[in-house]
Amino acid sequence: MKTVVIDAGHGGSDPGATYRGFQEKTFNLSIALNVQRILSQNYQVSIIMTRTTDTSLSLTARTNIANRNNADFFLSIHNNAAGGSGFETYIYNGPLSPNTQTYQNIIHESTYNAIGNKYNVRDRGKKRANLHVTRETDMSSLLIEVLFVDNDGDLALLRNSNFINDVSRGIAEGVADALNLPRKSQPDPQPSPGDDSLYRVIAGSFRNRENAEQRIEALSQEGIPGFVVPTTISGTQYFRVQTGAFSNEANAKEQVERLKRIGITSAFIIRGEESSPAPDPEPEKPTDGLYRVIAGSFRNRENAEQRVQSLSREGITSFIVQTDISGVTYYRVQTGAFSEQENAQELVDRLKSLGITDAFITREGETQPDPDPGTPSDGLYRVIAGSFRNRENAEKRIELLEREGIAGFIVQAEISGVTYYRVQTGAFSEKENAEEQVERLKAIGIPDAFILQGEDAPPPGDPDPDPEPPADDGYTIQGDTYLTACQMDDYVKTVNPDAPELGRFYVQYGEAYGIRGDVAFAQAIHETDYFRFTGLVDAEQNNYAGIGATGPGNPGAEFSTPEEGVHAHIQHLYAYTSTEPIPSRFEKVDPRFDLVTRGIASSWSGLNGRWAVPGDNYGQLILQIHERNIEHALEEMEEQREQLNDVLEEL
C-alpha cells in the first residue's frame, strides 16, 4: 500500500496570507482534510497528515515527516496572495525524483478540470520553483496554490463549500490517478448516511444552505474545518454542517463541547442511520438558558459582515445570526455563549474596550436589537482614522492599519444627507488615551485622524484624503539619478558576474517617474541578494522588489519581462512617495499599487517597517549599498582618468 503525506500549509501562529480577516491556513486545512477523507474512503492508501488542527509546524518538520515515513508522495496544499488570480502547481526547479513531472501533469489537469469551467478559474500553469517542501523531500512532491486569498473573486470561491468540495475531489482523484491507487471494492460510506461505528459531529442543521455556509465560515475562523452534507428528513431537506467523524464516542463529545464553548450550542452527534434530533433551522431562538454575547445588531447584512471581519482582526471569532423582530430583519453578530452571566459580561466589557459599544447580552430569545451603530451617546471618545465618501477608500485605510497592527472597522454615518464611511480604531473613556491613539495614527502617516465624542458630528470629512507623509529626514526617494546604467551593472557584476543588466531600465523608469533609479537599483540588489535570488522570489518572476512576497508558498508577484519587473518596482516606490496619479503614458503594472497609502514615505528611511517588516534599518541598508556603488564608480572613473592622462602624455 502506498503512503501519501498531505501537508496543510501554515497553521498556528503562522496564518499564511491574510485578507479582510480571512486567513490562508484555515482554507488550506479544510481542503487538506477533505482530500484525506475522499482518498481514505475510496482508495487503498495510507494517508499521513502533517497537521489536522490549527498548529504551528516548521517547514523542516513537515518534510521530515515525509522522509521518516518513506512516503511515496508528498502533497502540500496552499493558497496564494499578491494580487493575482487563479490556480497553479509547483515542483522543484532542480533534480527531480522519477515521475514527478508526470504526477504534476496529472494532478494539475484533474484539479483544474474540476474547477476551471464550472467556476471560471484561471489556469496559471504548471511551474517550477526552489521551495523547501519540494526540494527537501526524498520522494516526488507537489505544492498546489489553489486560489488567491487577496482576490475578492477567488476569496468568494474559497468561502463556497461547493467549491471546496469540488477542488478537493479534483485533487484527490488526481493523486489517485497519478499514483495508480487501487480503488476499494466497497468504498467507505459517505458522511451523510454513515455507518454504525462512526460518530459524526454536526455543528448545526439548517433548512437554508446559505446559513450552513455561514456556519462553515464561523468554524473556519476557529481553525475548524467543516463541510455541508444535505439530508432529507420526513420529506424536508436539511443542510448539516459536519465537523468530524470519530470511532470513539468520547472524542466526538469532546468536539461537541469545543463547539459549544465557541457559542455553537446547536451541535449534536449522529451515528449510523440515525436521524438528527429536531433540527435547528435558524439558531437565533435559543432555549438552552445560555447568555449569548451579541457584538452588534444590524439591518444591513453587509454591516454585520464588516463587524465580523473587524472582530477577526482582534482574534475574536463570531458569526451572523439572522432574526426577525416585529417584522424587521436584523443580522446579529454573535461572539460567544456562556452558562454564567459573569463570563458573558466580561466579553461585553472587552468588546466595549475595542470600541464596540453596542455589544449586549441576550438570553432565551430576548429581543434587544440595536440598529446600525453610528450615533453613540455613551460619552466615549472614539478615534476615527479617516472619514470617506467612498467605502473602498475606507477599506484601503483598514488595510493600512492592519499592516501597522492596528484594528479598525467601518461605521457608516449620515451627515447633512451625505453618507460617510468612518474608520474607527478605538473608543476610550479618557480623552487623554484617545489623543495618544490619534498621535500614533499621525506618526504612521494618517494626519486626518480625529476624535469623536458621543453625539458630536465629525469634521466635514475628506472624501479621498491624501495624507501628507510623516516627517522623515533623510535622502529622498524622489530626485535625480546620478549613476549611469553601466556603472550600476558593472558594480553588481563584481559580486555576481551572472547578474542581468537592468541598469538601463532603472535609469529609464526612474527618470520617467522622478524616482532615484540608482537607489532603486540598490534596493533591488538588497531584495534579490545581488540578483542571486536566494530568498522567496525566483529569477523567473522578474520581481526585483519582493512585491507581494509574504512567506513560504507566497513568493510574490510575477512579471512577464525584466523591463516590466523594473517598471513595477519604480511604480511601487512612486505609490509610497507621491500622491500624484500614474503618468498618463503608463499603465498600472504594480499589482499592489492601490494597497499602499499614497505619499506615506518621502525618504528611503521612511520605508522602514513598511516595505519590509520589521525592517527597522531597511532604508539605511539600501543606502549603504548605494554608497558602495558610488565608491566603485569613482574608483573606475579615477582609473580611467589616470589612463586618459597617460594617453595625453603620449600625444
For each residue, the residues with C-beta under 8 A, 3 or more apart:
1: 44 45 46
2: 45 46 72 73 179 181
3: 45 46 47 48 69 70 71 72 73
4: 39 45 46 47 48 71 72 73 74 75 175 179
5: 47 48 49 50 65 66 69 71 73 74 75
6: 32 35 36 47 48 49 50 75 77
7: 32 49 50 51 62 66 74 75 76 77 133
8: 11 25 28 29 31 32 33 49 50 51 77
9: 16 24 25 28 76 77 78 79 552 553
10: 14 15 16 23 24 25 28 78 551 553
11: 8 14 25 28 29 51 54 55 56 57 223
12: 25 54 55 56 57
13: 56
14: 10 11 25 56 551
15: 10 18 23 24 25
16: 9 10 23 24 25 28 78 79 81 149 550 551 553 554
17: 23 24 79 80 81 149 150 550 554
18: 15 21 22 23 24 149 402
19: 22 81 149 150 155
20: 155 309 395
21: 18 221 308 309 310 311 312 313
22: 18 19 26 27 149 155 158 159 220 312
23: 10 15 16 17 18 26 27 149
24: 9 10 15 16 17 18 27 28 78 79 81 149
25: 8 9 10 11 12 14 15 16 28 29 54 223
26: 22 23 29 30 54 220 221 223 225
27: 22 23 24 30 31 79 146 149 158 164 220
28: 8 9 10 11 16 24 25 31 32 77 78 79
29: 8 11 25 26 32 33 51 52 53 54 223 225
30: 26 27 33 34 164 220 225 226 227
31: 8 27 28 34 35 77 146 164 167 168 171
32: 6 7 8 28 29 35 36 49 77
33: 8 29 30 36 37 49 52 225
34: 30 31 37 38 164 165 168 169 172 225 227
35: 6 31 32 38 39 75 77 168 171 172 175
36: 6 32 33 39 40 47 49
37: 33 34 40 41 168 191
38: 34 35 41 42 168 169 172 173
39: 4 35 36 42 43 45 47 172 175 176 181
40: 36 37 43 45 47 188
41: 37 38 184 187 188 189 190
42: 38 39 172 176 183 184 187 188
43: 39 40 176 181 182 183 184
44: 1 181 182 183 184
45: 1 2 3 4 39 40 176 179 181
46: 1 2 3 4
47: 3 4 5 6 36 39 40
48: 3 4 5 6 65 66 69 71
49: 5 6 7 8 32 33 36 52
50: 5 6 7 8 57 61 62 65
51: 7 8 11 29 54 55 57
52: 29 33 49
53: 29 223
54: 11 12 25 26 29 51 222 223
55: 11 12 51
56: 11 12 13 14
57: 11 12 50 51 61 62
58: 61 62
59: 62 63 132 133 136 552
60: 63 64 132 136
61: 50 57 58 64 65
62: 7 50 57 58 59 65 66 76 133
63: 59 60 66 67 74 132 133 136 137
64: 60 61 67 68
65: 5 48 50 61 62 68 69
66: 5 7 48 62 63 69 71 74 137 138 139 141
67: 63 64 70 71 136 137 138 139
68: 64 65
69: 3 5 48 65 66
70: 3 67 139
71: 3 4 5 48 66 67 74 137 139
72: 2 3 4 139 140 179
73: 2 3 4 5 103 139 140 141 142 175 178 179
74: 4 5 7 63 66 71 133 137 139 140 141 142
75: 4 5 6 7 35 107 141 142 144 171 175
76: 7 9 62 133 134 141 142 143 144 553
77: 6 7 8 9 28 31 32 35 144 146 171
78: 9 10 16 24 28 143 144 145 146 553 554
79: 9 16 17 24 27 28 145 146 147 148 149 158
80: 17 84 88 145 146 147 148 149 553 554
81: 16 17 19 24 148 149 150 548 550 554
82: 148 150 547 548 549 550 554 556 557 591 592
83: 148 150 151 548 557 591 592 595
84: 80 124 148 151 557 558 591
85: 122 147 148 151 153 154
86: 121 122 123 124 147 148 154
87: 111 112 115 116 121 122 123 124 144 145 146 147
88: 80 123 124 125 126 127 144 145
89: 104 107 108 111 126 127 142 143 144 145
90: 127 128 129 131 134 142 143 144 145
91: 96 100 101 104 126 127 128 134 141 142 143
92: 95 96 100 128 129 130 131 134 135 141
93: 128 129 130 538
94: 130 135
95: 92
96: 91 92 100 101 140
97: 100 138 139 140 141
98: 140
99: 102 103 140 178
100: 91 92 96 97 103 104 140 141 142
101: 91 96 104 105
102: 99 105 106 178
103: 73 99 100 106 107 140 142 178 179
104: 89 91 100 101 107 108 126 142
105: 101 102 108 109 126
106: 102 103 109 110 174 177 178
107: 75 89 103 104 110 111 142 144 171 174 175 177 178
108: 89 104 105 111 112 126 174
109: 105 106 112 113 174
110: 106 107 113 114 170 171 173 174 177
111: 87 89 107 108 114 115 144 167 170 171 174
112: 87 108 109 115 116 121 123 170
113: 109 110 116 170
114: 110 111 118 166 167 169 170 173
115: 87 111 112 118 119 121 163 166 167 170
116: 87 112 113 119 120 121 123
117: 120
118: 114 115 166
119: 115 116 157 163 166
120: 116 117
121: 86 87 112 115 116 147 157
122: 85 86 87
123: 86 87 88 112 116
124: 84 86 87 88 127 145
125: 88
126: 88 89 91 104 105 108
127: 88 89 90 91 124
128: 90 91 92 93
129: 90 92 93 134 538 540 555
130: 92 93 94 135 538
131: 90 92 134 135 143 552 553
132: 59 60 63 135 136 552
133: 7 59 62 63 74 76 136 137 141 143 552
134: 76 90 91 92 129 131 137 141 142 143
135: 92 94 130 131 132
136: 59 60 63 67 132 133
137: 63 66 67 71 74 133 134 140 141
138: 66 67 97
139: 66 67 70 71 72 73 74 97
140: 72 73 74 96 97 98 99 100 103 137
141: 66 73 74 75 76 91 92 97 100 133 134 137
142: 73 74 75 76 89 90 91 100 103 104 107 134
143: 76 78 89 90 91 131 133 134 553
144: 75 76 77 78 87 88 89 90 107 111 171
145: 78 79 80 87 88 89 90 124 553
146: 27 31 77 78 79 80 87 158 167
147: 79 80 85 86 87 121 151 154 155 157 158
148: 79 80 81 82 83 84 85 86 151 154 155
149: 16 17 18 19 22 23 24 27 79 80 81 154 155 158
150: 17 19 81 82 83 155
151: 83 84 85 147 148 154 155
152: 155 156
153: 85 156 157
154: 85 86 147 148 149 151 157 158
155: 19 20 22 147 148 149 150 151 152 158 159
156: 152 153 159 160
157: 119 121 147 153 154 160 163
158: 22 27 79 146 147 149 154 155 163 164
159: 22 155 156 213 217
160: 156 157 163 164 213
161: 164 165 212 213 216 227 228
162: 165 166 228
163: 115 119 157 158 160 166 167
164: 27 30 31 34 158 160 161 167 168 227
165: 34 161 162 168 169 227 228
166: 114 115 118 119 162 163 169 170
167: 31 111 114 115 146 163 164 170 171
168: 31 34 35 37 38 164 165 171 172
169: 34 38 114 165 166 172 173
170: 110 111 112 113 114 115 166 167 173 174
171: 31 35 75 77 107 110 111 144 167 168 174 175
172: 34 35 38 39 42 168 169 175 176
173: 38 110 114 169 170 176 177
174: 106 107 108 109 110 111 170 171 177 178
175: 4 35 39 73 75 107 171 172 178 179 181
176: 39 42 43 45 172 173 179 180 181 183
177: 106 107 110 173 174 180
178: 73 99 102 103 106 107 174 175
179: 2 4 45 72 73 103 175 176
180: 176 177
181: 2 39 43 44 45 175 176
182: 43 44
183: 42 43 44 176 187
184: 41 42 43 44 187 188
185:
186:
187: 41 42 183 184
188: 40 41 42 184
189: 41 193 194 195
190: 41 193
191: 37 194 200 227 229 242 245
192: 229 230 231 240
193: 189 190 273
194: 189 191 198 200 245 270 271 272 273 274
195: 189 198 272
196: 271 272 273
197: 247 272
198: 194 195 245 246 247 271 272
199: 245 246 247 248 249 251 252 269 270 271
200: 191 194 242 244 245 246 252 269 270 271
201: 242 243 244 245 246 252 255 256 259 267 268 269
202: 205 240 241 242 243 267 268 269 270 276
203: 215 219 224 226 241 242 243 259 264 266 267
204: 211 212 215 240 241 264 266 267 280 283
205: 202 238 239 240 241 266 268 276 279 280 281
206: 209 211 212 215 238 239 240 241 279 280 281 282
207: 211 236 237 238 239 279 281 282
208: 211 212 239 281 282
209: 206 212 213 228 230 239
210: 213 214
211: 204 206 207 208 214 215 239 281 282 322
212: 161 204 206 208 209 215 216 228 239 240 241
213: 159 160 161 209 210 216 217 228
214: 210 211 217 218 319 320
215: 203 204 206 211 212 218 219 226 241 264 319
216: 161 212 213 219 220 226 227 228 241
217: 159 213 214 220 221 319
218: 214 215 221 222 264 317 318 319
219: 203 215 216 222 224 225 226 241 243 264
220: 22 26 27 30 216 217 223 224 225 226
221: 21 26 217 218 312 317 318 319
222: 54 218 219 262 317
223: 11 25 26 29 53 54 220
224: 203 219 220 243 258 259
225: 26 29 30 33 34 219 220 243
226: 30 203 215 216 219 220 241 242 243
227: 30 34 161 164 165 191 216 241 242
228: 161 162 165 209 212 213 216 239 240 241 242
229: 191 192 239 240 241 242
230: 192 209 237 238 239 240
231: 192 237 238 240 276
232: 235 236 237 238
233: 236 238 275 276 279
234:
235: 232
236: 207 232 233
237: 207 230 231 232
238: 205 206 207 230 231 232 233 276 279 281
239: 205 206 207 208 209 211 212 228 229 230
240: 192 202 204 205 206 212 228 229 230 231 276
241: 202 203 204 205 206 212 215 216 219 226 227 228 229
242: 191 200 201 202 203 226 227 228 229 245
243: 201 202 203 219 224 225 226 255 259 267
244: 200 201 252 255
245: 191 194 198 199 200 201 242
246: 198 199 200 201 249 251 252 255
247: 197 198 199 251
248: 199 251 252
249: 199 246 252 253 269 271
250: 253 254
251: 199 246 247 248 254 255
252: 199 200 201 244 246 248 249 255 256 269
253: 249 250 256 257 269
254: 250 251 257 258
255: 201 243 244 246 251 252 258 259 267
256: 201 252 253 259 260 267 268 269
257: 253 254 260 261
258: 224 254 255 261 262
259: 201 203 224 243 255 256 262 264 267
260: 256 257 263 264 265 267 337
261: 257 258
262: 222 258 259 317 336
263: 260 292 293 317 319 334 335 336 337
264: 203 204 215 218 219 259 260 267 283 337
265: 260 283 286 288 290 337
266: 203 204 205 280 283
267: 201 202 203 204 243 255 256 259 260 264
268: 201 202 205 256 276 277
269: 199 200 201 202 249 252 253 256
270: 194 199 200 202 274 275 276
271: 194 196 198 199 200 249 274
272: 194 195 196 197 198
273: 193 194 196
274: 194 270 271
275: 233 270
276: 202 205 231 233 238 240 268 270 279
277: 268
278:
279: 205 206 207 233 238 276
280: 204 205 206 266 283
281: 205 206 207 208 211 238
282: 206 207 208 211 285 321 322 323
283: 204 264 265 266 280 286 321
284: 321 322 323 332 365
285: 282 323 365
286: 265 283 290 292 337 363 364 365
287: 364 365
288: 265
289: 339 363 364
290: 265 286 337 338 339 363
291: 337 338 339 340 341 343 344 361 362 363
292: 263 286 334 336 337 338 344 361 362 363
293: 263 334 335 336 337 338 344 347 348 351 359 360 361
294: 297 332 333 334 335 359 360 361 362 368
295: 307 311 316 318 333 334 335 351 356 358 359
296: 303 304 307 332 333 356 358 359 370 373
297: 294 330 331 332 333 358 360 368 369 370 371
298: 301 303 304 307 330 331 332 333 371 372
299: 303 328 329 330 331 371 372
300: 303 304 331 372
301: 298 304 305 320 331
302: 305 306
303: 296 298 299 300 306 307 331 372 412
304: 296 298 300 301 307 308 320 331 332 333
305: 301 302 308 309 320
306: 302 303 309 310 409 410
307: 295 296 298 303 304 310 311 318 333 356 409
308: 21 304 305 311 312 318 319 320 333
309: 20 21 305 306 312 313 409
310: 21 306 307 313 314 356 407 408 409
311: 21 295 307 308 314 316 317 318 333 335 356
312: 21 22 221 308 309 315 316 317 318
313: 21 309 310 402 407 408
314: 310 311 354 407
315: 312
316: 295 311 312 335 351
317: 218 221 222 262 263 311 312 335
318: 218 221 295 307 308 311 312 333 334 335
319: 214 215 217 218 221 263 308 333 334
320: 214 301 304 305 308 331 332 333 334
321: 282 283 284 331 332 333 334
322: 211 282 284 329 330 331 332
323: 282 284 285 329 330 332 369
324: 327 328 329 330
325: 328 330 367 369
326:
327: 324
328: 299 324 325 369
329: 299 322 323 324
330: 297 298 299 322 323 324 325 369 371
331: 297 298 299 300 301 303 304 320 321 322
332: 284 294 296 297 298 304 320 321 322 323 362 369
333: 294 295 296 297 298 304 307 308 311 318 319 320 321
334: 263 292 293 294 295 318 319 320 321 337
335: 263 293 294 295 311 316 317 318 347 351 359
336: 262 263 292 293 344 347
337: 260 263 264 265 286 290 291 292 293 334 344
338: 290 291 292 293 341 343 344 347
339: 289 290 291 343
340: 291 343 344
341: 291 338 344 345 361
342: 345 346
343: 291 338 339 340 346 347
344: 291 292 293 336 337 338 340 341 347 348 361
345: 341 342 348 349 361
346: 342 343 349 350
347: 293 335 336 338 343 344 350 351 359
348: 293 344 345 351 352 359 360 361
349: 345 346 352 353
350: 346 347 353 354
351: 293 295 316 335 347 348 354 356 359
352: 348 349 355 356 357 359 427
353: 349 350 427
354: 314 350 351 407 426 427
355: 352 380 382 383 409 424 425 426 427
356: 295 296 307 310 311 351 352 359 373 427
357: 352 373 376 378 380 427
358: 295 296 297 370 373 376
359: 293 294 295 296 335 347 348 351 352 356
360: 293 294 297 348 368 370
361: 291 292 293 294 341 344 345 348
362: 291 292 294 332 365 366 367 368
363: 286 289 290 291 292 366
364: 286 287 289
365: 284 285 286 287 362
366: 362 363
367: 325 362
368: 294 297 360 362
369: 297 323 325 328 330 332
370: 296 297 358 360 373
371: 297 298 299 330
372: 298 299 300 303 412
373: 296 356 357 358 370 376 411
374: 411 412 413 414 422
375: 413 455
376: 357 358 373 380 382 427 454 455
377: 454 455
378: 357 454
379: 429 453 454
380: 355 357 376 427 428 429 453 454
381: 427 428 429 430 431 433 434 451 452 453
382: 355 376 424 426 427 428 434 451 452 453
383: 355 424 425 426 427 428 434 437 438 441 449 450 451 452
384: 387 422 423 424 425 449 450 451 452 458
385: 397 401 406 408 423 424 425 441 446 448 449
386: 393 394 397 422 423 446 448 449 462 465
387: 384 413 420 421 422 423 448 450 458 459 461 462
388: 391 393 394 397 420 421 422 423 461 462 463 464 465
389: 393 418 419 420 421 461 463 464
390: 393 394 421 463 464
391: 388 394 395 410 421
392: 395 396
393: 386 388 389 390 396 397 421 463 464 465
394: 386 388 390 391 397 398 410 421 422 423
395: 20 391 392 398 399 410
396: 392 393 399 400 594 595 597
397: 385 386 388 393 394 400 401 408 423 446 597
398: 394 395 401 402 408 409 410 423
399: 395 396 402 403 595
400: 396 397 403 404 444 446 597 600
401: 385 397 398 404 406 407 408 423 425
402: 18 313 398 399 405 406 407 408
403: 399 400 610 613
404: 400 401 444
405: 402
406: 385 401 402 425 440 441
407: 310 313 314 354 401 402 425
408: 310 313 385 397 398 401 402 423 424 425
409: 306 307 309 310 355 398 423 424
410: 306 391 394 395 398 421 422 423 424
411: 373 374 421 422 423 424
412: 303 372 374 419 420 421 422
413: 374 375 387 419 420 421 422 458
414: 374 417 418 419 420
415: 418 420 457 458 461
416:
417: 414
418: 389 414 415
419: 389 412 413 414
420: 387 388 389 412 413 414 415 458 461
421: 387 388 389 390 391 393 394 410 411 412 413
422: 374 384 386 387 388 394 410 411 412 413 452 458 461
423: 384 385 386 387 388 394 397 398 401 408 409 410 411
424: 355 382 383 384 385 408 409 410 411 427
425: 355 383 384 385 401 406 407 408 437 441 449
426: 354 355 382 383 434 437
427: 352 353 354 355 356 357 376 380 381 382 383 424
428: 380 381 382 383 431 433 434 437
429: 379 380 381 433
430: 381 433 434
431: 381 428 434 435 451 453
432: 435 436
433: 381 428 429 430 436 437
434: 381 382 383 426 428 430 431 437 438 451
435: 431 432 438 439 451
436: 432 433 439 440
437: 383 425 426 428 433 434 440 441 449
438: 383 434 435 441 442 449 450 451
439: 435 436 442 443
440: 406 436 437 443 444
441: 383 385 406 425 437 438 444 446 449
442: 438 439 445 446 447 449 470
443: 439 440 470
444: 400 404 440 441 470 600
445: 442 467 468 469 470 597 599 600 601
446: 385 386 397 400 441 442 449 467 597
447: 442 467 468
448: 385 386 387 462 465 467
449: 383 384 385 386 425 437 438 441 442 446
450: 383 384 387 438 458 459
451: 381 382 383 384 431 434 435 438
452: 381 382 383 384 422 456 458
453: 379 380 381 382 431 456
454: 376 377 378 379 380
455: 375 376 377
456: 452 453
457: 415
458: 384 387 413 415 420 422 450 452 461
459: 387 450
460:
461: 387 388 389 415 420 422 458
462: 386 387 388 448 465
463: 388 389 390 393
464: 388 389 390 393
465: 386 388 393 448 462
466: 579 598 599
467: 445 446 447 448 597 598 599 600
468: 445 447 599
469: 445 472 577 599 600 601 602 606
470: 442 443 444 445 600 606
471:
472: 469 601 602 603 605 606
473: 603 605
474: 603 604 605 606 619
475: 516 519 603 604 605 623
476: 479 516 577 602 603 604
477: 515 516 519 573 576 577 601 602 603 604 606 607
478: 514 515 516 577 578 602
479: 476 514 515 516
480: 516
481: 506 507 510 511 516 517 518
482: 518 630
483: 487 488 503 518 521 629 630 633
484: 487 488 503 507
485: 488 489 501 503 504 506 507
486: 489 490 503
487: 483 484 490 491 503 629 632 633 636
488: 483 484 485 491 492 502 503 506 507 518 521 629
489: 485 486 492 493 499 501 502 503
490: 486 487 493 494 632 633 636
491: 487 488 494 628 629 632 633
492: 488 489 495 496 499 521 525 530 531
493: 489 490 496 497 499
494: 490 491 632
495: 492 499 530
496: 492 493 499 530 531 532
497: 493
498: 531
499: 489 492 493 495 496 530 531
500: 531 562
501: 485 489 504
502: 488 489 505 506 521 524 531 544 562 566
503: 483 484 485 486 487 488 489 506 507 521
504: 485 501 507 508
505: 502 508 509 562 563 566 567
506: 481 485 488 502 503 509 510 517 518 520 521 524 566 570
507: 481 484 485 488 503 504 510 511 517 518
508: 504 505 511 512 517
509: 505 506 512 513 515 517 566 567 570 571
510: 481 506 507 513 514 515 516 517 518 520 570
511: 481 507 508 514 517
512: 508 509 570 583 586
513: 509 510 570 571 573 574 578 583
514: 478 479 510 511 574 578
515: 477 478 479 509 510 520 570 573 574 577
516: 475 476 477 478 479 480 481 510 519 520
517: 481 506 507 508 509 510 511 520 521 570
518: 481 482 483 488 506 507 510 521 522 626 629
519: 475 477 516 522 523 604 622 623 626
520: 506 510 515 516 517 523 524 569 570 573
521: 483 488 492 502 503 506 517 518 524 525 629
522: 518 519 525 526 622 623 625 626 629
523: 519 520 526 527 545 569 573 604 622 625
524: 502 506 520 521 527 528 531 544 545 566 569
525: 492 521 522 528 529 530 531 625
526: 522 523 621 622 625
527: 523 524 535 537 544 545 546
528: 524 525 531 532 533 535 537 544
529: 525 532 533 534 535
530: 492 495 496 499 525
531: 492 496 498 499 500 502 524 525 528 539 544
532: 496 528 529
533: 528 529 537 538 539
534: 529
535: 527 528 529 546 549
536: 546 549 551 552 554 555 556
537: 527 528 533 541 543 546 549 555 556
538: 93 129 130 533 541 555
539: 531 533 542
540: 129 558
541: 537 538 555 556 557 558 559 565
542: 539 558 559 560 561 562 564 565
543: 537 546 547 548 549 555 556 557 558 559 565 568
544: 502 524 527 528 531 565 566 569
545: 523 524 527 568 569 572 573
546: 527 535 536 537 543 549 556 612
547: 82 543 556 557 568 569 572 590 591 592
548: 81 82 83 543 554 556 557 591 592
549: 82 535 536 537 543 546 554 555 556
550: 16 17 81 82 554 556
551: 10 14 16 536 554
552: 9 59 131 132 133 536
553: 9 10 16 76 78 80 131 143 145
554: 16 17 78 80 81 82 536 548 549 550 551
555: 129 536 537 538 541 543 549
556: 82 536 537 541 543 546 547 548 549 550
557: 82 83 84 541 543 547 548 568 590 591 592
558: 84 540 541 542 543
559: 541 542 543 562 564 565 568 589
560: 542 564
561: 542 564 565
562: 500 502 505 542 559 565 566
563: 505 566 567
564: 542 559 560 561 567 568 589
565: 541 542 543 544 559 561 562 568 569
566: 502 505 506 509 524 544 562 563 569 570
567: 505 509 563 564 570 571 586 589
568: 543 545 547 557 559 564 565 571 572 589 590 591
569: 520 523 524 544 545 547 565 566 572 573
570: 506 509 510 512 513 515 517 520 566 567 573 574
571: 509 513 567 568 574 575 582 586 588 589 590 593
572: 545 547 568 569 575 576 590 592 593 596
573: 477 513 515 520 523 545 569 570 576 577
574: 513 514 515 570 571 577 578 582
575: 571 572 578 590 593 596 598
576: 477 572 573 596 598 599 600 601 606 607 610 611
577: 469 476 477 478 515 573 574 599 601 602 606
578: 478 513 514 574 575 598 599
579: 466 598 599
580:
581: 584
582: 571 574 586 587 588 593
583: 512 513 586
584: 581
585:
586: 512 567 571 582 583 589
587: 582
588: 571 582 593
589: 559 564 567 568 571 586
590: 547 557 568 571 572 575 593
591: 82 83 84 547 548 557 568
592: 82 83 547 548 557 572 595 596
593: 571 572 575 582 588 590 596
594: 396
595: 83 396 399 592
596: 572 575 576 592 593 600
597: 396 397 400 445 446 467 600
598: 466 467 575 576 578 579
599: 445 466 467 468 469 576 577 578 579 602
600: 400 444 445 467 469 470 576 596 597 606 610
601: 445 469 472 477 576 577 606 607 610
602: 469 472 476 477 478 577 599 606
603: 472 473 474 475 476 477 606 619
604: 474 475 476 477 519 523 607 619 620 622 623
605: 472 473 474 475 608 619 620
606: 469 470 472 474 477 576 577 600 601 602 603 610 619
607: 477 576 601 604 610 611 612 615 618 619 622
608: 605 612 615 616 617 618 619 620
609: 612 613 614 615 616 618
610: 403 576 600 601 606 607 613 615
611: 576 607 615 618
612: 546 607 608 609 615 618
613: 403 609 610
614: 609
615: 607 608 609 610 611 612 618
616: 608 609
617: 608 620 621
618: 607 608 609 611 612 615 621 622
619: 474 603 604 605 606 607 608 622 623
620: 604 605 608 617 623 624
621: 526 617 618 624 625
622: 519 522 523 526 604 607 618 619 625 626
623: 475 519 522 604 619 620 626 627
624: 620 621 627 628
625: 522 523 525 526 621 622 628 629
626: 518 519 522 622 623 629 630
627: 623 624 630 631
628: 491 624 625 631 632
629: 483 487 488 491 518 521 522 625 626 632 633
630: 482 483 626 627 633 634
631: 627 628 634 635
632: 487 490 491 494 628 629 635 636
633: 483 487 490 491 629 630 636 637
634: 630 631 637 638
635: 631 632 638 639
636: 487 490 632 633 639 640
637: 633 634 640 641
638: 634 635 641 642
639: 635 636 642 643
640: 636 637 643 644
641: 637 638 644 645
642: 638 639 645 646
643: 639 640 646 647
644: 640 641 647 648
645: 641 642 648 649
646: 642 643 649 650
647: 643 644 650 651
648: 644 645 651
649: 645 646
650: 646 647
651: 647 648
